[in-house]
Amino acid sequence: MGIPLLVSMIQSDRERLHRLSTERKEIASDDGRIKVTVPGTWTKLPELNKQATLQVGDKSKQMYLIVITDAKADVENMTLEKHHDLTRDRTWQKMKNVSATEPVSLTIDGHPALQDELTGTENGTNVVSLHTTVDDGDHFQQILAWTLKSRWQDQNQLLREITRTFHSEK
């Protein structure tokens, strides 16, 4: 009697995990203004970055995303391009053996955005980060989504999809 029960439990766990990985849910910042839509296996991870407005991820798959908000009023004469370069350079300085792709223009949540990829070593771990800056009118929103370099091929499309679901409210 024990083995059929165990097999049934394993099957239901697999089904639950499959359902969670294909389901989508919205996760919002504590103030409710910043939102992304993620797979059901993702959760809030408040320990990722103390400056971040929103921090989410899937620890089991080592995929993460944070949003850092900068009010335009705090950074005079700042353009989307300048902000993107500045935040990319800040991230760049934390890494070793780093390289970056050329920024690509996009529209996210109806706002102009720039996006590039940073590849390098951070704290001894080879990672690839998708670095995106969105100009939502009143703020620059920096979205960093990353995973291990060895997982980038399998996970980069999902990280791009999640980044494109970014939404900010006034």
Secondary structure per residue as TSV (DSSP state, phi and psi in degrees):
chain	resnum	aa	ss	phi	psi
A	1	M	-	360.0	-28.4
A	2	G	H	-67.9	-40.5
A	3	I	H	-67.2	-46.7
A	4	P	H	-59.9	-35.7
A	5	L	H	-65.6	-43.9
A	6	L	H	-62.6	-44.9
A	7	V	H	-60.5	-43.1
A	8	S	H	-62.2	-41.3
A	9	M	H	-64.7	-42.4
A	10	I	H	-64.1	-43.5
A	11	Q	H	-62.9	-42.7
A	12	S	H	-69.2	-33.5
A	13	D	H	-65.0	-43.7
A	14	R	H	-61.4	-44.2
A	15	E	H	-62.9	-41.7
A	16	R	H	-63.7	-45.3
A	17	L	H	-63.8	-41.7
A	18	H	H	-62.5	-44.9
A	19	R	H	-60.5	-45.4
A	20	L	H	-63.3	-38.5
A	21	S	H	-72.4	-24.3
A	22	T	H	-96.0	-23.7
A	23	E	-	-71.1	154.8
A	24	R	E	-121.8	146.1
A	25	K	E	-142.1	154.5
A	26	E	E	-95.5	134.4
A	27	I	E	-119.4	131.3
A	28	A	E	-113.4	154.9
A	29	S	-	-63.9	166.3
A	30	D	T	-57.3	-34.6
A	31	D	T	-86.3	-1.7
A	32	G	S	78.4	1.8
A	33	R	-	-86.3	-25.8
A	34	I	E	-113.6	131.4
A	35	K	E	-140.0	147.7
A	36	V	E	-137.7	154.2
A	37	T	E	-106.5	125.1
A	38	V	E	-129.7	164.3
A	39	P	E	-60.9	156.9
A	40	G	T	-61.2	-19.1
A	41	T	T	-81.4	-10.8
A	42	W	-	-81.1	150.5
A	43	T	E	-139.6	168.0
A	44	K	E	-69.8	138.7
A	45	L	-	-130.3	82.1
A	46	P	T	-65.6	-6.9
A	47	E	T	-91.9	0.0
A	48	L	S	-70.1	-45.4
A	49	N	-	-158.2	120.7
A	50	K	T	-69.3	-17.3
A	51	Q	T	-86.4	-15.1
A	52	A	-	-73.3	141.6
A	53	T	S	-78.2	-34.4
A	54	L	E	-141.2	136.8
A	55	Q	E	-139.7	118.2
A	56	V	E	-138.8	163.9
A	57	G	E	175.9	178.6
A	58	D	E	-127.6	96.9
A	59	K	G	-59.3	-36.6
A	60	S	G	-64.9	-30.2
A	61	K	G	-102.8	1.8
A	62	Q	T	53.8	49.2
A	63	M	E	-121.1	136.0
A	64	Y	E	-142.5	156.5
A	65	L	E	-149.1	134.1
A	66	I	E	-129.3	155.5
A	67	V	E	-124.5	127.1
A	68	I	E	-115.4	125.2
A	69	T	E	-103.0	129.7
A	70	D	E	-121.0	121.3
A	71	A	E	-69.1	133.5
A	72	K	G	-61.2	-30.8
A	73	A	G	-61.6	-24.6
A	74	D	G	-85.6	-12.0
A	75	V	S	-132.8	88.1
A	76	E	T	-64.2	149.0
A	77	N	T	52.4	33.8
A	78	M	-	-99.4	128.2
A	79	T	-	-99.2	167.3
A	80	L	H	-57.9	-45.0
A	81	E	H	-61.8	-46.5
A	82	K	H	-62.4	-44.3
A	83	H	H	-63.5	-43.1
A	84	H	H	-61.3	-45.9
A	85	D	H	-61.8	-44.1
A	86	L	H	-62.1	-46.8
A	87	T	H	-71.5	-34.4
A	88	R	H	-63.1	-44.6
A	89	D	H	-62.9	-36.9
A	90	R	H	-63.2	-44.3
A	91	T	H	-65.7	-42.5
A	92	W	H	-55.3	-43.2
A	93	Q	H	-65.0	-22.9
A	94	K	T	-83.1	-7.6
A	95	M	-	-113.7	161.0
A	96	K	E	-115.3	156.3
A	97	N	E	48.3	47.1
A	98	V	E	-92.8	145.6
A	99	S	E	-139.7	158.9
A	100	A	E	-139.8	150.4
A	101	T	-	-85.0	166.9
A	102	E	-	-69.4	141.0
A	103	P	-	-63.3	142.4
A	104	V	E	-115.3	137.3
A	105	S	E	-81.1	137.7
A	106	L	E	-140.9	173.6
A	107	T	E	-122.3	124.1
A	108	I	E	-127.0	126.7
A	109	D	T	57.4	32.0
A	110	G	T	78.5	7.6
A	111	H	E	-117.0	151.4
A	112	P	E	-65.9	144.0
A	113	A	E	-147.8	158.0
A	114	L	E	-125.7	144.9
A	115	Q	E	-143.9	138.1
A	116	D	E	-145.4	172.1
A	117	E	E	-113.2	136.6
A	118	L	E	-114.7	128.7
A	119	T	E	-120.4	132.4
A	120	G	E	178.7	-166.7
A	121	T	E	-113.8	125.6
A	122	E	E	-125.4	123.6
A	123	N	T	51.4	41.0
A	124	G	T	79.4	4.8
A	125	T	E	-116.0	132.3
A	126	N	E	-80.0	119.7
A	127	V	E	-130.9	160.0
A	128	V	E	-125.2	129.8
A	129	S	E	-115.6	135.6
A	130	L	E	-93.7	113.4
A	131	H	E	-107.5	116.9
A	132	T	E	-128.6	136.9
A	133	T	E	-121.7	128.6
A	134	V	E	-115.9	132.9
A	135	D	E	-99.4	99.9
A	136	D	-	-93.1	14.4
A	137	G	S	106.5	-65.4
A	138	D	S	-96.2	-16.8
A	139	H	E	-138.5	158.1
A	140	F	E	-102.5	126.7
A	141	Q	E	-108.7	115.8
A	142	Q	E	-95.3	122.1
A	143	I	E	-112.8	119.3
A	144	L	E	-115.4	119.6
A	145	A	E	-121.5	131.6
A	146	W	E	-148.2	162.8
A	147	T	E	-155.4	178.2
A	148	L	E	-67.6	145.7
A	149	K	G	-57.2	-37.8
A	150	S	G	-66.5	-18.4
A	151	R	G	-104.4	-5.8
A	152	W	H	-56.4	-45.6
A	153	Q	H	-56.3	-42.5
A	154	D	H	-78.1	-28.0
A	155	Q	H	-111.4	-9.3
A	156	N	H	-65.2	-34.7
A	157	Q	H	-63.4	-42.5
A	158	L	H	-64.4	-43.4
A	159	L	H	-62.2	-37.3
A	160	R	H	-66.8	-42.6
A	161	E	H	-60.8	-46.6
A	162	I	H	-62.1	-43.3
A	163	T	H	-59.1	-40.9
A	164	R	H	-66.8	-18.2
A	165	T	T	-83.9	-3.4
A	166	F	-	-51.1	136.5
A	167	H	E	-142.8	134.8
A	168	S	E	-124.2	143.2
A	169	E	-	-116.3	149.7
A	170	K	-	-73.5	360.0
